[in-house]
């Protein structure tokens, strides 16, 4: 039996969600599985009503906080798996991802793809639901490339358009980063003294009205990226910063070619070896982390909301 | 009340300082008093120690700083005054006699043209005598009058805090304007690392990042070597990077059965980072408030 099943249902009529979710949840409960439902407040209410008394045996989570940013979502799943040791887990989820920028949608698509690899050995069935009427077409396109199986009227079927994670990664990372705007400010990072770039980032961030907690996240993340560039990159190392639509963006570039692992920094590291801890921590701290590397050098772009 | 005191590390003491040092244990005494003696002896100051201990047993001098007291006793640079000669009448602590003795040795050292004069005494025995605390208070006023105007002399009054009540310590402390503590193990203007003894650990101040991982590793190693709980006071640590948090977690894991590693008084920002990325990944890091668990 397949250990990990990852299916998508793209629907466009009101009762399709409950028609699929309720029997799926009931079958899980009857088989003694742990059932987790991640949904909007309204979705949870609807599902609770439809399940009746059985709803008490289902774990519900709010999708807005669960899907705050991909690395935190994977960490939340890992924690849930560690806390719920049962024969098998069943997940019903409707991520939503409303109001995401194209870059964020790409990262969520990457996330959906990572899940296949990260949880390949986990005894779980995950049913991801997308309401075509309210979901950005790019999210649907992504879902159709990252779920090995699709659910239709006649049940699950293999997805011919499914792409393996490596291909999805390459696709996401092929999209070039827009160049920094003319109003970006820059500082050279030319020694192991990271106190001055932090002062530079801190000064500008406060000038843009960034909240202290967000600023600390950004400083820890930027320091980590700069430390990595100093230790493994090739000078010159430059830190650029600008504000963009309520966010602060920080680029750290160096002249080296970074050849990262297959899944760099998305999965919680092993607590003893802590391999990949730095980049994972950066991704936990910043909602959007983009890494581009090539013959021209390496850029890590961090994007943190001002508030 | 704290703001009325100047707090100085032992290496920063100035002439005219009449400093208070209540130590938690012998290790702290060796650290601080040893540095006071070493600095004086290596800078050709006159060093006067009022104690009944043998010169070989002066705190930290031989054990920590590898200086032979005999060398300095022979040249007259070091004087060890027994309490019977310096401050006892009969068997009883006599504040008047102690002040008079002190004025005499000061005058003598000045005549001998020493550039600096360092005086210290561990007064723990005196406070243990009947009405010792009151006599000690008398004595402190006289000492202060002798030392404070001096342009050459500095003094450290030592008390083993384990032998006094909290109230006694507070009253005695208030007769001093300067509190003295250990020299930092490291200080480059961005990060300061100082040993603490109660609780045992390190006080970190400033910013800790990749440029300072090596010195932090060294200090962490030294303080965790013998096992037992180790506290990192991070109240004044403005920034700490993920690498340093990882080092702390490694240390905590290494200590494991022999003790735990506690982060005392982290800022809300640091607590948030530790909770966000800690949890399952740095499960050995504990957050505390400076008290033993």
Interface residues (C-beta under 8 A of the other chain):
Chain A: X75 X78 X79 X82 X191 X192 X193 X194 X195 X198 X212 X213 X216 X217 X219 X220 X223 X224 X227 X230 X231 X268 X269 X271 X272 X274 X277 X278 X280 X281 X282 X284 X285
Chain B: X190 X207 X209 X210 X211 X239 X241 X242 X243 X246 X249 X250 X253 X268 X269 X272 X273 X276 X277 X279 X280 X281 X282 X283
